[in-house]
Amino acid sequence: MNTPHPYTVVGAGAIGGTVAWHLARAGHPVTVVDADPAHVAAIAADGIVLERAGRRLAQPVTAALTPEQVTAPLGRVLLAVKANATRTAADWLAGHLAADGFVVSLQNGLNEPEIARQVGADRTVAAFVDLFADVTAPGVITDGGAGAMAVGELTGPVTDRIRALAADLRAWGPATASDNVAGFLWAKLGFGAMLTATALADDAMADLLDRHRQAATAVAREIFRVAAAEGVTLEGFDAFEPAAFVAGADPAGTGAALDRLVGWLRTQTKTRSGIWRDIAVRRRPTEVPIQYAPVLRAAQRHGIDAPVLRALLGQLAEVESDPAGMHEDRLRALDRLAALDRLTGAAVPASAELSAGPELSAGPELLSRSELSTRPAEPA
């Protein structure tokens, strides 16, 4: 293996816990920090337990702590909290990070600017991660399938620290060093919005995407219009091909790409999104409004309409407040809105049936061309 490097994983949930398990398994000293005392106690007692293919594999870590128990300066930090906890976590890290330490954002959404404001741009590393996992009990993570990962500096070319980081993260899977993390993050915003739509009903992601292609395609297209206006070059990952969902893409190609995506999702053991799980199982607010607020702000700046995205966020807010309101009729309504928007080619306001979505003031600032390089990925 590579030279062992100590890591602190802040947020030992689906992403953080999975990566921590693999790093520790590879021989790296790993400390996990989590705000859930029961989760921390279980990890301290039994290690992180990863469930995979019917097997339970326990992996001890160096330490499991709550934030109040952390005293030593932190070096290499993998931040894996929900997007809506980024500001609080980054503020906490600013007081605990070693002089030569840095923070890697293993999160959903565009969180790097908020982290950089708190700890400094030179101590912030951009990252994209796509993995399928769920925390199913304190200390227990169910692995739902492999995914993709890319890390890079906020600006400029791939550096030695990025190459070393990517090499360590390959203990988990196919981690890549890239100078276009923004391209991956924006592509995942499109993919993530498609999966978010499936959280409006209680059925498998693949089946709902297959049945509601108009809504899925339209919401990705809206987000990618904004990405294009921001000067972002989209990057594909796993079975997701963002170029097939941009404005002007050949409809036959879009349909074929969606077929491939649905087919790939059907090979995954995780059949429902983490967003669905937050609403239906954990009964807590999702991180989705924070993730997409920067997209809506950028759309507003560029004069780009995003009626399906706004409607989706409004529908999600209703389901968050009343999980019993999950119903496939919500996706059918999004299909109708998408069809109307495509037919008219004009700005289509969300109807009374489809709420307009969250205020634009929430969430971290946008990552754009000025904040992250948009050049192609480079294997480390």
Secondary structure, 3 states (H helix, E strand, C coil): CCCCCCEEEECCCHHHHHHHHHHHHCCCCEEEECCCHHHHHHHHHHCEEEEECCEEEEECCCEEECHHHCCCCEEEEEECCCHHHHHHHHHHHHCCEEEEEEEEECCCCCCHHHHHHHHCHHHEEEEEEECCEEEEECCEEEECCCCEEEEEECCCCCCHHHHHHHHHHCCCCCEEEECCHHHHHHHHHHHHHHHHHHCCCCCCHHHHHHHCHHHHHHHHHHHHHHHHHCCCCCCCECCECHHHHCCCCCHHHHHHHHHHHHHHHCCCCCCCCHHHHHHHCCCCCCCHHHHHHHHHHHHHHHCCCCHHHHHHHHHHHHHHHCHHHCCCHHHHHHHHHHHHHHHHCCCCCCCCCCCCCCCCCCCCCCCCCCCCCCCCECCC
